Amino acid sequence: MKHKRKILVAFVSTAIVLSVAQVVFSTSFTTAGIDLNALQNEKKSIDKENMILGEDLYTKSSFTTIAQEAETEGFVQDPKSRITLSNTSAVAIAQ
């Protein structure tokens, strides 16, 4: 009888320990899942903002936009002030 009682106590103790371990692990995984979801949402937001900023950069750095800004600031295009090279020569000579 004592032997059966020891086995029963060991079985119940093991079941309780395993139940507590399951609760601890499931709580840990749930918290990690919530953190992961928050990080994924933040990444999506940053990716969207990055795309919008990239489009804004392309728009603002286009030649048309720069020319319009220059005209607004008072710069004028003078065809006489253009510099062109008509006689090109080698800059470096192979040795």
C-alpha positions in Angstrom: 0.0 0.0 0.0 2.8 2.4 0.8 4.4 1.7 -2.5 1.2 2.6 -4.4 0.8 5.8 -2.4 4.4 6.9 -3.3 3.7 6.3 -6.9 0.4 8.2 -6.7 2.1 11.2 -4.9 4.9 11.2 -7.5 2.4 11.1 -10.4 0.3 13.9 -8.9 3.4 16.0 -8.2 4.7 15.5 -11.7 1.3 16.5 -13.1 1.2 19.7 -11.0 4.8 20.6 -12.0 4.1 20.1 -15.7 0.8 22.1 -15.5 2.7 25.0 -13.9 5.4 24.8 -16.5 2.8 24.8 -19.3 1.2 28.0 -17.8 4.6 29.7 -17.6 5.6 28.8 -21.1 2.3 29.7 -22.7 2.3 33.0 -20.9 5.9 33.6 -22.1 4.9 32.7 -25.7 1.9 34.9 -25.6 3.9 37.9 -24.5 6.5 37.2 -27.2 3.8 37.0 -29.8 2.4 40.3 -28.7 5.9 41.9 -28.9 6.4 40.3 -32.3 3.1 41.7 -33.6 4.0 45.2 -32.4 7.4 45.0 -34.1 5.8 43.8 -37.3 3.3 46.7 -37.2 6.1 49.2 -36.6 8.1 47.7 -39.5 5.1 48.1 -41.8 4.6 51.7 -40.7 8.3 52.5 -41.2 8.3 50.8 -44.7 5.3 52.9 -45.7 6.9 56.1 -44.4 10.1 55.2 -46.2 8.2 54.7 -49.5 6.5 58.1 -49.1 9.8 59.8 -48.2 11.5 58.2 -51.2 8.7 59.4 -53.6 9.0 62.8 -52.1 12.8 62.8 -52.6 12.4 61.8 -56.2 9.8 64.5 -56.8 11.8 67.3 -55.1 15.1 66.3 -56.8 13.7 66.2 -60.3 15.0 68.7 -62.8 11.6 70.2 -63.3 11.1 70.9 -59.6 14.6 72.3 -59.3 14.1 74.6 -62.3 10.7 75.8 -60.9 12.3 76.5 -57.5 15.2 78.4 -59.1 12.8 80.5 -61.1 10.8 81.2 -57.9 14.0 82.3 -56.2 14.8 84.7 -59.0 17.4 82.7 -61.0 17.0 83.2 -64.8 18.2 81.1 -67.6 20.7 83.1 -69.8 21.7 81.3 -73.0 24.8 83.5 -73.3 26.2 82.2 -70.0 26.4 78.6 -71.0 29.9 77.1 -71.3 30.6 74.4 -73.8 33.7 72.6 -74.9 34.1 72.4 -78.7 37.6 71.2 -78.9 38.1 68.2 -76.7 41.5 66.8 -76.0 42.7 63.9 -73.9 43.0 64.7 -70.2 45.4 61.9 -69.5 47.9 60.4 -71.8 48.8 56.7 -71.6 52.4 56.0 -70.8 
